[in-house]
Amino acid sequence: MGISAGEIATASDVLEKVPFYPTTASTVLLISSLNSENTTSATTYTKREDIAMAGSGTFRIQFAIRTSASTATAYGRVYQNGVAVGTEQSETASTQVIKSEDISGWELGDLCQLYTKIASGNFVFVQNFNIYASTNKSEFQVL
Amino acid sequence: MNVQFDFLTKEERDNIVAQQKARGFRLMEEQYHSNGKHLIFTDEPPKAKSPPPRNLAQEIDDLIVILKSKGIIL
């Protein structure tokens, strides 16, 4: 059904004319950090990155992780203000594997942090510590 | 080709990873999302990293500085 100038559009007109793009939850990238591969040999959980949250609620938090040797498991975990909140993620692959987790309970100004560890004599590599949400929220800052 | 598996427990996860590794698939992504836990595998080889692009203008400038410092050019 067409709409001419001066006519009032009905609901069905609008539905016809306006494309509907369903938003899949948590696919909008809010901030990306650690854009190049970053490594450490720390054997206890050590902070690798801080991101100040510019919103509250549930966010999808992703990072890529790999180990220097398949015999040494690389561990990564998301922390909130210095307290572990994410699942402990482990990886024995020497090529990067993306770990992605929906984590709730974030408040404005919280620090979203990536920690890693690996067995002595080995290296854990991380990259692309990213935060996603279902809607766009600005003013996130890598600290 | 990418394939996705859902899992509930660590044992299920480890079994799926072992099975897919035996088939020649590598784990590409592990998701702990609000709609479930998923593993995504691929049989494609990892992409080789390309070297960073050269900054030829900067390299020429650096070369000129070196040549000037050695008195080769004025």
Backbone of each chain as ProteinMPNN parsed JSONL, in Angstrom:
{"seq_chain_A": "MGISAGEIATASDVLEKVPFYPTTASTVLLISSLNSENTTSATTYTKREDIAMAGSGTFRIQFAIRTSASTATAYGRVYQNGVAVGTEQSETASTQVIKSEDISGWELGDLCQLYTKIASGNFVFVQNFNIYASTNKSEFQVL", "coords_chain_A": {"N_chain_A": [[0.848, -1.183, 0.0], [0.647, 2.179, -0.92], [1.751, 5.456, 0.171], [0.615, 8.664, -0.061], [1.623, 12.114, -0.402], [0.673, 14.11, 2.305], [-1.159, 12.348, 3.297], [-2.243, 10.39, 6.103], [-0.268, 8.035, 7.664], [-1.05, 4.63, 8.23], [-0.823, 2.04, 10.758], [-0.226, -0.342, 9.448], [0.831, 0.625, 7.107], [3.204, 1.709, 8.032], [4.494, -0.559, 8.954], [4.873, -1.804, 6.563], [6.575, -0.057, 5.279], [8.774, 0.464, 6.886], [11.693, -1.175, 7.458], [12.255, -4.004, 9.546], [14.626, -4.701, 11.885], [15.61, -7.202, 13.727], [17.25, -7.272, 16.843], [19.874, -9.145, 17.879], [20.672, -10.422, 21.041], [23.208, -8.739, 22.789], [25.215, -8.112, 20.792], [26.326, -5.826, 19.989], [29.241, -4.123, 19.637], [30.901, -2.524, 22.181], [33.337, -1.659, 23.207], [36.755, -2.181, 22.412], [39.736, -3.721, 23.329], [43.251, -4.458, 23.929], [44.315, -4.901, 21.312], [46.427, -5.935, 19.941], [48.405, -8.938, 20.217], [49.15, -9.949, 23.508], [51.378, -10.848, 26.033], [52.303, -12.922, 28.877], [54.181, -14.538, 31.505], [53.254, -15.072, 33.96], [52.494, -16.965, 36.861], [50.477, -16.904, 38.663], [47.152, -15.576, 39.006], [47.083, -12.689, 37.159], [46.574, -9.297, 36.487], [45.62, -8.12, 33.317], [44.298, -6.206, 31.862], [42.245, -3.288, 32.228], [38.952, -2.143, 32.085], [36.791, 0.55, 32.243], [33.475, 0.465, 33.159], [30.789, 1.837, 31.406], [28.155, 1.632, 31.798], [25.33, -0.11, 33.214], [24.229, -3.428, 34.167], [23.85, -6.42, 32.196], [26.527, -7.741, 30.367], [28.178, -8.892, 27.409], [31.211, -10.422, 27.44], [34.269, -10.76, 25.934], [37.287, -12.487, 25.066], [40.336, -13.4, 23.432], [42.409, -16.23, 23.705], [45.459, -18.048, 24.097], [47.962, -20.653, 24.385], [51.526, -21.005, 24.911], [52.507, -23.505, 24.684], [51.213, -26.721, 24.103], [51.209, -28.428, 26.203], [50.923, -26.939, 28.422], [48.383, -25.484, 30.183], [46.605, -22.585, 29.477], [45.128, -20.033, 31.392], [42.312, -17.901, 31.77], [40.386, -15.23, 33.115], [37.532, -13.28, 33.915], [37.369, -10.425, 35.907], [35.716, -8.402, 38.364], [36.213, -5.346, 39.592], [38.491, -6.354, 40.901], [37.606, -8.776, 41.873], [36.896, -12.131, 41.138], [34.529, -12.869, 38.685], [33.773, -14.08, 36.384], [33.576, -17.226, 34.573], [36.174, -19.576, 35.047], [38.306, -19.747, 32.426], [39.884, -22.032, 30.313], [42.626, -23.068, 28.229], [44.294, -25.066, 25.851], [45.136, -24.81, 23.359], [47.361, -23.777, 20.753], [46.678, -21.92, 18.986], [44.677, -19.006, 18.784], [41.733, -19.013, 20.773], [38.452, -17.915, 21.063], [36.93, -16.746, 23.951], [33.826, -16.359, 25.372], [31.443, -14.739, 27.319], [28.418, -14.142, 29.05], [27.923, -11.801, 31.461], [26.435, -10.7, 34.395], [25.345, -8.012, 36.608], [26.833, -5.673, 36.535], [27.836, -2.36, 37.333], [27.701, 1.16, 36.776], [30.867, 2.554, 36.282], [32.228, 0.434, 37.359], [35.122, -1.702, 37.297], [36.035, -3.673, 34.673], [37.901, -6.437, 34.302], [40.643, -8.266, 32.926], [42.224, -11.193, 33.774], [45.037, -13.397, 33.798], [46.792, -16.574, 33.861], [49.455, -19.028, 33.889], [51.233, -22.169, 33.706], [54.519, -22.476, 35.146], [57.28, -21.316, 33.249], [56.089, -21.08, 30.832], [54.033, -19.329, 28.407], [51.189, -17.218, 28.355], [48.963, -15.994, 25.999], [46.972, -13.224, 25.187], [44.306, -11.471, 23.563], [42.224, -8.962, 22.033], [40.209, -8.059, 24.001], [37.051, -7.61, 24.534], [33.931, -5.863, 24.87], [30.495, -6.368, 24.737], [27.071, -5.398, 24.118], [23.436, -5.357, 24.104], [22.483, -3.001, 23.266], [23.669, 0.171, 22.119], [26.143, 1.728, 24.005], [27.969, 4.394, 25.119], [31.182, 5.868, 25.878], [32.875, 4.096, 27.188], [35.997, 3.233, 28.651], [39.328, 2.324, 28.146], [41.636, 1.697, 30.622]], "CA_chain_A": [[0.0, 0.0, 0.0], [1.47, 3.374, -1.003], [1.335, 6.607, 0.965], [0.818, 9.894, -0.814], [1.905, 13.28, 0.433], [-0.494, 14.646, 2.997], [-1.955, 11.275, 3.908], [-1.774, 9.91, 7.405], [0.124, 6.627, 7.543], [-1.609, 3.696, 9.214], [0.179, 1.132, 11.334], [0.204, -1.319, 8.448], [1.717, 1.344, 6.19], [4.51, 1.841, 8.671], [5.114, -1.883, 8.967], [5.311, -2.098, 5.204], [7.618, 0.844, 4.808], [9.956, 0.508, 7.743], [12.246, -2.514, 7.671], [12.436, -4.366, 10.947], [15.881, -5.408, 12.094], [15.667, -7.723, 15.097], [18.577, -7.175, 17.451], [20.294, -10.296, 18.672], [21.196, -9.925, 22.312], [24.635, -8.6, 23.082], [26.083, -8.206, 19.621], [26.859, -4.495, 19.669], [30.564, -3.944, 20.252], [31.001, -1.241, 22.881], [34.736, -1.257, 23.306], [37.712, -3.227, 22.081], [41.073, -3.418, 23.837], [44.263, -5.482, 23.648], [44.123, -5.174, 19.888], [47.489, -6.825, 19.486], [48.603, -10.029, 21.165], [49.833, -9.503, 24.723], [51.778, -12.106, 26.674], [52.967, -12.919, 30.175], [54.463, -15.885, 32.002], [52.853, -15.085, 35.372], [51.924, -18.259, 37.25], [49.26, -16.656, 39.447], [46.282, -14.674, 38.254], [47.672, -11.36, 37.033], [45.702, -8.43, 35.688], [46.154, -7.775, 32.001], [43.613, -5.046, 31.309], [41.12, -2.681, 32.96], [38.009, -1.321, 31.311], [35.777, 1.184, 33.102], [32.148, 0.242, 32.58], [30.022, 3.072, 31.266], [26.748, 1.295, 31.892], [25.05, -1.167, 34.185], [23.45, -4.552, 33.643], [24.54, -7.613, 31.716], [27.333, -7.504, 29.179], [28.911, -10.042, 26.854], [32.631, -10.085, 27.531], [35.02, -11.715, 25.12], [38.719, -12.32, 24.845], [40.97, -14.535, 22.765], [43.504, -16.722, 24.549], [46.181, -19.232, 23.617], [49.128, -21.009, 25.178], [52.768, -21.145, 24.139], [52.796, -24.935, 24.541], [49.971, -27.461, 24.337], [51.33, -29.146, 27.483], [50.657, -25.978, 29.501], [47.065, -24.88, 30.031], [46.508, -21.142, 29.738], [43.881, -19.712, 32.083], [41.88, -16.514, 31.733], [39.162, -15.044, 33.889], [37.079, -11.894, 34.031], [37.206, -9.944, 37.275], [34.987, -7.145, 38.552], [36.813, -4.608, 40.72], [39.449, -7.194, 41.614], [36.978, -10.007, 42.353], [36.552, -12.991, 40.007], [33.093, -13.013, 38.436], [33.565, -14.932, 35.216], [33.999, -18.618, 34.629], [37.586, -19.76, 34.729], [38.423, -20.253, 31.053], [41.184, -22.667, 30.111], [42.885, -23.364, 26.819], [45.569, -25.726, 25.554], [45.438, -24.614, 21.933], [48.404, -22.794, 20.467], [46.058, -20.875, 18.177], [43.726, -18.286, 19.636], [40.337, -19.426, 20.907], [37.679, -16.828, 21.659], [36.098, -17.102, 25.099], [32.751, -15.372, 25.383], [30.602, -15.018, 28.475], [27.476, -13.103, 29.48], [28.11, -11.59, 32.905], [25.493, -9.694, 34.902], [25.721, -7.372, 37.867], [27.762, -4.548, 36.366], [27.345, -1.023, 37.654], [28.462, 2.246, 36.169], [32.143, 2.828, 36.947], [32.937, -0.805, 37.718], [36.251, -2.086, 36.454], [35.98, -5.002, 34.066], [39.332, -6.728, 34.218], [41.044, -9.582, 32.435], [43.363, -11.781, 34.478], [45.492, -14.668, 33.219], [47.913, -17.277, 34.495], [49.9, -20.232, 33.172], [52.269, -22.904, 34.442], [55.865, -21.898, 35.093], [58.096, -21.577, 32.063], [55.277, -20.974, 29.619], [53.454, -18.011, 28.18], [49.782, -17.127, 27.954], [48.748, -14.863, 25.095], [45.587, -12.772, 25.1], [44.061, -10.415, 22.575], [40.825, -8.599, 21.751], [39.344, -8.038, 25.184], [35.959, -6.803, 23.997], [32.674, -5.863, 25.609], [29.335, -6.202, 23.861], [25.759, -5.308, 24.762], [22.358, -5.42, 23.122], [22.276, -1.652, 22.753], [24.9, 0.939, 22.106], [26.402, 2.58, 25.165], [29.257, 5.007, 24.801], [32.028, 6.364, 26.952], [33.712, 3.101, 27.854], [37.389, 3.659, 28.582], [40.409, 1.427, 28.548], [42.447, 2.448, 31.589]], "C_chain_A": [[0.896, 1.251, 0.0], [0.918, 4.485, -0.138], [1.631, 7.852, 0.141], [1.069, 11.04, 0.148], [0.618, 13.794, 1.058], [-1.362, 13.592, 3.638], [-1.377, 10.886, 5.257], [-1.475, 8.422, 7.278], [-0.562, 5.793, 8.611], [-0.493, 2.803, 9.733], [0.684, 0.159, 10.288], [1.109, -0.665, 7.407], [3.126, 1.399, 6.754], [5.239, 0.507, 8.664], [5.618, -2.259, 7.588], [6.565, -1.314, 4.84], [8.907, 0.763, 5.612], [10.501, -0.903, 7.938], [12.479, -2.777, 9.147], [13.705, -5.179, 11.082], [15.916, -5.934, 13.523], [17.103, -7.673, 15.625], [18.854, -8.428, 18.262], [20.954, -9.769, 19.942], [22.713, -9.84, 22.295], [25.542, -8.761, 21.875], [26.659, -6.847, 19.229], [28.18, -4.309, 20.404], [30.642, -2.562, 20.879], [32.432, -0.755, 22.946], [35.623, -2.458, 23.021], [39.077, -2.82, 22.635], [41.986, -4.608, 23.591], [44.189, -5.883, 22.172], [45.286, -5.941, 19.263], [47.771, -7.838, 20.592], [49.526, -9.581, 22.306], [50.171, -10.755, 25.533], [52.393, -11.887, 28.049], [53.223, -14.367, 30.576], [54.05, -16.015, 33.472], [52.124, -16.382, 35.716], [50.741, -18.123, 38.206], [48.444, -15.624, 38.688], [46.807, -13.243, 38.329], [46.814, -10.533, 36.091], [46.375, -8.046, 34.386], [45.519, -6.515, 31.437], [42.489, -4.605, 32.231], [40.233, -1.958, 31.961], [36.979, -0.764, 32.287], [34.416, 1.052, 32.436], [31.363, 1.553, 32.561], [28.527, 2.792, 31.31], [26.567, 0.2, 32.918], [24.244, -2.262, 33.522], [24.306, -5.718, 33.246], [25.292, -7.291, 30.436], [27.956, -8.818, 28.721], [30.371, -9.645, 26.78], [33.439, -11.18, 26.844], [36.51, -11.423, 25.177], [39.227, -13.562, 24.132], [42.192, -14.938, 23.58], [44.167, -17.905, 23.865], [47.38, -19.471, 24.526], [50.359, -21.098, 24.287], [53.103, -22.616, 23.896], [51.547, -25.723, 24.911], [50.011, -28.249, 25.643], [51.021, -28.227, 28.67], [49.313, -25.296, 29.256], [47.129, -23.395, 30.383], [45.143, -20.87, 30.363], [43.585, -18.217, 31.954], [40.57, -16.373, 32.478], [38.816, -13.561, 33.968], [36.845, -11.568, 35.499], [36.396, -8.645, 37.26], [35.564, -6.473, 39.796], [37.723, -5.497, 41.568], [38.889, -8.499, 42.149], [36.545, -10.835, 41.139], [35.047, -13.112, 39.87], [32.815, -13.934, 37.254], [33.971, -16.361, 35.484], [35.49, -18.701, 34.346], [37.681, -20.428, 33.361], [39.813, -20.841, 30.891], [41.366, -23.018, 28.646], [44.252, -24.008, 26.658], [45.948, -25.56, 24.086], [46.529, -23.57, 21.768], [47.925, -21.763, 19.452], [44.938, -20.26, 19.013], [42.316, -18.891, 19.592], [39.602, -18.292, 21.612], [36.842, -17.387, 22.809], [35.077, -15.981, 25.268], [31.779, -15.706, 26.496], [29.677, -13.837, 28.758], [27.584, -12.979, 30.993], [27.215, -10.439, 33.345], [26.077, -8.997, 36.131], [26.686, -6.21, 37.732], [27.082, -3.24, 36.71], [28.248, 0.0, 36.988], [29.744, 2.49, 36.975], [32.885, 1.593, 37.407], [34.116, -1.021, 36.793], [36.044, -3.514, 35.983], [37.416, -5.362, 33.711], [39.578, -8.135, 33.688], [42.296, -10.029, 33.172], [43.743, -13.077, 33.767], [46.571, -15.293, 34.099], [48.265, -18.488, 33.65], [51.006, -20.893, 33.999], [53.649, -22.313, 34.168], [56.615, -22.286, 33.811], [57.352, -21.466, 30.753], [54.683, -19.567, 29.518], [51.981, -18.132, 27.801], [49.636, -15.844, 27.135], [47.266, -14.499, 25.106], [45.492, -11.62, 24.096], [42.557, -10.155, 22.502], [39.907, -8.795, 22.96], [38.212, -7.053, 24.855], [34.71, -6.912, 24.865], [31.541, -5.54, 24.644], [28.075, -6.027, 24.716], [24.692, -5.359, 23.684], [22.041, -4.036, 22.566], [23.573, -0.883, 22.88], [25.016, 1.806, 23.348], [27.808, 3.126, 24.986], [30.05, 5.268, 26.073], [32.706, 5.282, 27.772], [35.165, 3.521, 27.676], [38.316, 2.52, 28.976], [41.318, 2.224, 29.458], [43.908, 2.058, 31.476]], "O_chain_A": [[1.8, 1.365, 0.828], [-0.252, 4.459, 0.244], [2.761, 8.065, -0.298], [0.774, 10.956, 1.34], [-0.409, 13.893, 0.386], [-2.225, 13.919, 4.453], [-0.182, 11.035, 5.511], [-2.323, 7.645, 6.839], [-0.646, 6.206, 9.768], [0.625, 2.809, 9.219], [1.877, -0.139, 10.236], [2.03, -1.295, 6.886], [4.108, 1.167, 6.048], [6.44, 0.443, 8.404], [6.638, -2.932, 7.441], [7.481, -1.823, 4.193], [9.997, 0.97, 5.08], [9.825, -1.743, 8.531], [12.856, -1.879, 9.9], [13.843, -6.232, 10.459], [16.225, -5.178, 14.445], [18.048, -8.002, 14.909], [18.143, -8.728, 19.22], [21.7, -8.79, 19.909], [23.401, -10.755, 21.844], [26.538, -9.481, 21.941], [27.395, -6.739, 18.249], [28.231, -4.334, 21.633], [30.472, -1.551, 20.197], [32.703, 0.431, 22.76], [35.285, -3.596, 23.348], [39.519, -1.69, 22.427], [41.543, -5.647, 23.101], [44.023, -7.057, 21.841], [45.147, -6.524, 18.188], [47.419, -7.624, 21.752], [50.543, -8.924, 22.084], [49.321, -11.63, 25.696], [52.929, -10.82, 28.347], [52.588, -15.293, 30.072], [54.451, -16.961, 34.15], [51.258, -16.841, 34.971], [50.079, -19.111, 38.523], [48.964, -14.895, 37.843], [46.954, -12.669, 39.408], [46.385, -11.005, 35.038], [47.554, -7.691, 34.36], [46.13, -5.825, 30.62], [41.865, -5.414, 32.917], [40.724, -1.24, 31.089], [36.373, -1.508, 33.058], [34.227, 1.473, 31.295], [31.286, 2.271, 33.558], [27.724, 3.63, 30.902], [27.54, -0.352, 33.43], [23.653, -2.065, 32.46], [25.342, -5.99, 33.852], [24.758, -6.646, 29.534], [28.223, -9.72, 29.515], [30.727, -8.657, 26.139], [33.299, -12.365, 27.146], [36.936, -10.277, 25.318], [38.628, -14.634, 24.217], [42.921, -14.083, 24.084], [43.52, -18.667, 23.146], [47.759, -18.615, 25.325], [50.253, -21.246, 23.069], [53.891, -22.936, 23.007], [50.896, -25.43, 25.914], [48.973, -28.689, 26.137], [50.876, -28.698, 29.798], [49.127, -24.614, 28.247], [47.634, -23.007, 31.437], [44.129, -21.409, 29.919], [44.487, -17.382, 32.021], [39.741, -17.284, 32.476], [39.695, -12.706, 34.075], [36.212, -12.328, 36.232], [36.396, -7.901, 36.279], [35.417, -6.974, 40.911], [37.726, -5.405, 42.796], [39.603, -9.255, 42.807], [35.908, -10.315, 40.223], [34.359, -13.425, 40.842], [31.728, -14.501, 37.149], [34.619, -16.668, 36.484], [36.007, -17.974, 33.498], [37.193, -21.542, 33.169], [40.804, -20.225, 31.283], [40.398, -23.236, 27.917], [45.239, -23.563, 27.244], [46.954, -26.102, 23.628], [46.615, -22.609, 22.532], [48.663, -20.845, 19.095], [44.331, -20.931, 19.847], [41.791, -19.227, 18.53], [40.066, -17.772, 22.627], [36.135, -18.381, 22.649], [35.43, -14.802, 25.301], [31.334, -16.849, 26.603], [30.097, -12.681, 28.712], [27.358, -13.947, 31.718], [27.229, -9.356, 32.759], [27.151, -9.348, 36.619], [27.298, -5.801, 38.718], [25.903, -3.039, 36.417], [29.408, -0.273, 36.68], [29.703, 2.615, 38.199], [34.047, 1.68, 37.805], [34.11, -0.576, 35.645], [35.899, -4.439, 36.783], [38.063, -4.676, 32.92], [38.821, -9.066, 33.967], [43.305, -9.323, 33.189], [42.89, -13.765, 33.206], [47.171, -14.637, 34.952], [47.482, -18.922, 32.805], [51.621, -20.27, 34.863], [53.904, -21.735, 33.112], [56.577, -23.434, 33.368], [57.911, -21.724, 29.687], [54.82, -18.743, 30.422], [51.582, -19.015, 27.042], [50.11, -14.774, 27.518], [46.407, -15.379, 25.04], [46.461, -10.91, 23.829], [41.739, -11.003, 22.858], [38.966, -9.588, 22.932], [38.394, -5.836, 24.893], [34.473, -7.934, 25.51], [31.606, -4.594, 23.858], [28.022, -6.449, 25.871], [25.002, -5.4, 22.493], [21.407, -3.913, 21.518], [24.458, -1.247, 23.653], [24.085, 2.532, 23.696], [28.739, 2.364, 24.724], [29.631, 4.929, 27.18], [33.075, 5.515, 28.924], [35.521, 4.105, 26.652], [38.119, 1.849, 29.989], [41.733, 3.325, 29.099], [44.745, 2.584, 32.209]]}, "seq_chain_B": "MNVQFDFLTKEERDNIVAQQKARGFRLMEEQYHSNGKHLIFTDEPPKAKSPPPRNLAQEIDDLIVILKSKGIIL", "coords_chain_B": {"N_chain_B": [[34.476, -25.039, 7.18], [32.173, -24.445, 9.744], [31.121, -25.748, 12.88], [28.699, -26.147, 15.453], [28.322, -26.946, 18.883], [26.318, -27.666, 21.711], [26.692, -27.623, 25.263], [26.575, -28.86, 28.657], [27.957, -29.693, 30.97], [31.37, -29.793, 32.295], [32.543, -32.192, 31.65], [31.074, -33.035, 29.424], [31.817, -30.993, 27.723], [34.598, -31.433, 27.464], [34.611, -33.938, 26.26], [33.376, -33.397, 23.799], [35.22, -31.603, 22.712], [37.459, -33.284, 22.471], [36.489, -35.228, 20.677], [35.957, -33.689, 18.392], [38.465, -32.689, 17.858], [39.751, -35.0, 17.114], [38.507, -35.388, 14.719], [39.688, -33.525, 13.217], [38.914, -30.964, 13.588], [39.236, -27.706, 14.98], [38.918, -25.931, 18.052], [37.269, -22.916, 17.98], [35.73, -20.993, 19.214], [34.398, -20.462, 22.448], [31.492, -20.301, 24.216], [29.808, -18.86, 26.893], [26.924, -18.128, 27.278], [23.842, -16.338, 27.949], [21.826, -17.832, 26.866], [22.742, -20.387, 26.858], [25.493, -22.816, 26.771], [28.032, -22.968, 24.433], [30.04, -24.489, 21.906], [32.153, -23.714, 19.257], [33.452, -24.98, 16.376], [35.968, -25.261, 13.814], [37.122, -26.406, 10.628], [38.894, -25.096, 9.194], [42.156, -23.847, 8.505], [44.131, -21.904, 10.851], [44.285, -18.378, 10.33], [47.082, -16.915, 8.833], [49.095, -14.425, 10.308], [49.328, -11.202, 9.006], [52.159, -9.167, 8.245], [52.829, -5.98, 9.827], [51.878, -3.0, 8.021], [54.311, -1.372, 5.968], [55.89, 1.725, 6.694], [56.848, 3.632, 4.435], [57.564, 6.291, 3.973], [58.469, 7.137, 6.46], [60.62, 5.399, 6.766], [62.3, 6.307, 4.712], [62.818, 8.894, 5.604], [64.231, 8.261, 7.959], [66.453, 7.032, 6.841], [67.58, 9.164, 5.457], [68.364, 10.774, 7.584], [70.343, 9.159, 8.711], [72.209, 9.061, 6.586], [72.859, 11.747, 6.411], [74.038, 12.097, 8.897], [76.336, 10.686, 8.58], [77.626, 12.177, 6.797], [77.33, 11.673, 4.151], [75.354, 12.735, 2.552], [74.286, 16.154, 2.237]], "CA_chain_B": [[33.137, -25.293, 7.713], [32.047, -24.289, 11.192], [30.067, -26.545, 13.51], [28.442, -25.699, 16.825], [27.802, -27.928, 19.823], [25.918, -27.145, 23.018], [27.094, -28.524, 26.339], [26.123, -28.457, 29.991], [28.971, -29.93, 32.004], [32.76, -29.775, 31.84], [32.831, -33.491, 31.041], [30.509, -32.985, 28.069], [32.653, -30.082, 26.937], [35.883, -32.048, 27.157], [34.357, -35.019, 25.296], [33.116, -32.79, 22.482], [36.494, -31.05, 22.214], [38.316, -34.413, 22.064], [35.907, -35.835, 19.467], [36.12, -32.803, 17.238], [39.893, -32.612, 17.564], [40.062, -36.227, 16.382], [37.976, -35.22, 13.355], [40.454, -32.496, 12.512], [38.351, -29.634, 13.831], [39.832, -27.001, 16.117], [37.99, -25.05, 18.768], [37.439, -21.529, 17.562], [35.076, -20.1, 20.172], [33.685, -21.093, 23.558], [30.547, -19.277, 24.643], [28.985, -19.05, 28.09], [25.944, -17.066, 27.071], [22.624, -16.483, 28.747], [20.955, -18.839, 26.251], [23.37, -21.701, 26.913], [26.938, -22.906, 26.555], [28.239, -23.43, 23.074], [31.394, -24.618, 21.36], [32.156, -23.562, 17.809], [34.68, -25.545, 15.795], [36.167, -25.073, 12.38], [38.176, -27.241, 10.047], [39.755, -24.214, 8.401], [43.41, -23.554, 9.216], [44.185, -20.527, 11.367], [44.786, -17.41, 9.356], [48.421, -16.395, 9.128], [49.061, -12.994, 10.582], [50.084, -10.415, 8.029], [53.048, -8.217, 8.921], [52.286, -4.625, 9.816], [52.235, -2.29, 6.793], [55.531, -0.569, 6.069], [55.758, 3.172, 6.554], [57.991, 3.93, 3.584], [57.97, 7.688, 4.152], [59.26, 7.197, 7.687], [61.876, 4.696, 6.516], [63.145, 7.201, 3.894], [63.27, 9.964, 6.509], [65.255, 7.691, 8.84], [67.638, 6.802, 6.018], [68.178, 10.477, 5.187], [69.025, 11.194, 8.826], [71.574, 8.366, 8.84], [73.153, 9.499, 5.553], [73.34, 13.085, 6.797], [74.915, 11.978, 10.067], [77.608, 10.137, 8.12], [78.203, 13.136, 5.857], [77.202, 11.183, 2.771], [74.591, 13.794, 1.885], [74.237, 17.38, 3.047]], "C_chain_B": [[33.162, -25.142, 9.243], [30.918, -25.177, 11.715], [29.925, -26.105, 14.971], [27.865, -26.836, 17.663], [27.411, -27.208, 21.107], [26.368, -28.135, 24.084], [26.597, -27.974, 27.669], [27.245, -28.563, 31.017], [30.376, -29.878, 31.41], [33.113, -31.09, 31.147], [32.308, -33.524, 29.6], [31.391, -32.117, 27.165], [33.939, -30.779, 26.49], [35.724, -33.182, 26.147], [34.161, -34.458, 23.89], [34.423, -32.269, 21.88], [37.392, -32.186, 21.702], [37.81, -35.046, 20.766], [36.179, -34.978, 18.236], [37.588, -32.662, 16.854], [40.308, -33.843, 16.744], [39.567, -36.155, 14.942], [38.734, -34.164, 12.566], [39.88, -31.103, 12.661], [39.062, -29.005, 15.027], [38.796, -26.074, 16.731], [38.294, -23.6, 18.403], [36.852, -20.573, 18.61], [34.318, -20.918, 21.215], [32.799, -20.034, 24.177], [29.795, -19.72, 25.895], [27.948, -17.943, 28.07], [24.669, -17.358, 27.856], [21.673, -17.511, 28.145], [21.615, -20.214, 26.203], [24.86, -21.641, 26.677], [27.177, -23.563, 25.205], [29.729, -23.531, 22.757], [31.296, -24.506, 19.85], [33.511, -24.021, 17.285], [34.752, -25.203, 14.319], [37.219, -26.056, 11.898], [39.095, -26.406, 9.165], [41.036, -23.922, 9.187], [43.402, -22.131, 9.751], [44.798, -19.597, 10.34], [46.158, -16.923, 9.794], [48.33, -14.896, 9.337], [49.897, -12.253, 9.548], [50.972, -9.425, 8.777], [52.442, -6.828, 8.874], [52.708, -3.9, 8.549], [53.467, -1.429, 6.997], [55.191, 0.908, 5.92], [56.973, 3.648, 5.773], [58.486, 5.367, 3.779], [58.859, 7.82, 5.386], [60.613, 6.522, 7.497], [62.837, 5.578, 5.716], [63.686, 8.329, 4.77], [64.399, 9.463, 7.415], [66.564, 7.497, 8.093], [68.368, 8.124, 5.748], [68.946, 10.971, 6.417], [70.354, 10.464, 8.996], [72.628, 8.847, 7.844], [73.73, 10.875, 5.878], [74.34, 12.975, 7.944], [76.283, 11.44, 9.679], [78.258, 11.047, 7.091], [78.122, 12.691, 4.414], [76.376, 12.159, 1.936], [74.547, 14.987, 2.823], [72.803, 17.709, 3.396]], "O_chain_B": [[34.055, -25.648, 9.924], [29.886, -25.333, 11.061], [30.901, -25.742, 15.626], [27.016, -27.595, 17.194], [28.078, -26.267, 21.536], [26.419, -29.341, 23.84], [26.25, -26.8, 27.792], [27.46, -27.658, 31.823], [30.554, -29.913, 30.193], [33.881, -31.109, 30.185], [32.995, -33.976, 28.684], [31.668, -32.459, 26.015], [34.321, -30.732, 25.321], [36.58, -33.376, 25.284], [34.709, -34.979, 22.919], [34.697, -32.467, 20.696], [38.006, -32.072, 20.642], [38.594, -35.361, 19.872], [36.576, -35.477, 17.183], [37.92, -32.531, 15.676], [41.105, -33.743, 15.811], [40.138, -36.784, 14.051], [38.455, -33.936, 11.389], [40.288, -30.172, 11.966], [39.441, -29.699, 15.97], [37.934, -25.517, 16.051], [39.429, -23.135, 18.51], [37.394, -19.497, 18.861], [33.685, -21.926, 20.901], [33.283, -18.989, 24.614], [29.225, -20.81, 25.945], [28.085, -16.939, 28.769], [24.454, -18.464, 28.352], [20.796, -18.015, 28.846], [21.086, -21.12, 25.56], [25.426, -20.578, 26.42], [26.584, -24.595, 24.888], [30.551, -22.77, 23.265], [30.44, -25.141, 19.233], [34.562, -23.523, 17.691], [33.75, -24.902, 13.672], [38.09, -26.482, 12.657], [39.964, -26.939, 8.475], [40.991, -23.767, 10.407], [42.752, -21.252, 9.185], [45.699, -19.969, 9.588], [46.374, -16.57, 10.953], [47.594, -14.193, 8.644], [51.03, -12.634, 9.257], [50.582, -8.903, 9.822], [51.639, -6.523, 7.992], [53.8, -4.156, 8.041], [53.652, -0.83, 8.056], [54.326, 1.29, 5.131], [57.994, 4.019, 6.352], [59.691, 5.621, 3.753], [59.87, 8.521, 5.365], [61.629, 7.002, 7.997], [64.037, 5.605, 5.992], [64.863, 8.678, 4.689], [65.399, 10.155, 7.612], [67.643, 7.758, 8.624], [69.596, 8.197, 5.803], [70.042, 11.517, 6.297], [71.361, 11.063, 9.373], [73.793, 9.022, 8.2], [74.911, 11.141, 5.658], [75.357, 13.668, 7.964], [77.275, 11.7, 10.36], [79.325, 10.728, 6.568], [78.775, 13.27, 3.545], [76.662, 12.38, 0.76], [74.742, 14.86, 4.032], [72.546, 18.704, 4.074]]}, "name": "protein", "num_of_chains": 2, "seq": "MGISAGEIATASDVLEKVPFYPTTASTVLLISSLNSENTTSATTYTKREDIAMAGSGTFRIQFAIRTSASTATAYGRVYQNGVAVGTEQSETASTQVIKSEDISGWELGDLCQLYTKIASGNFVFVQNFNIYASTNKSEFQVLMNVQFDFLTKEERDNIVAQQKARGFRLMEEQYHSNGKHLIFTDEPPKAKSPPPRNLAQEIDDLIVILKSKGIIL"}
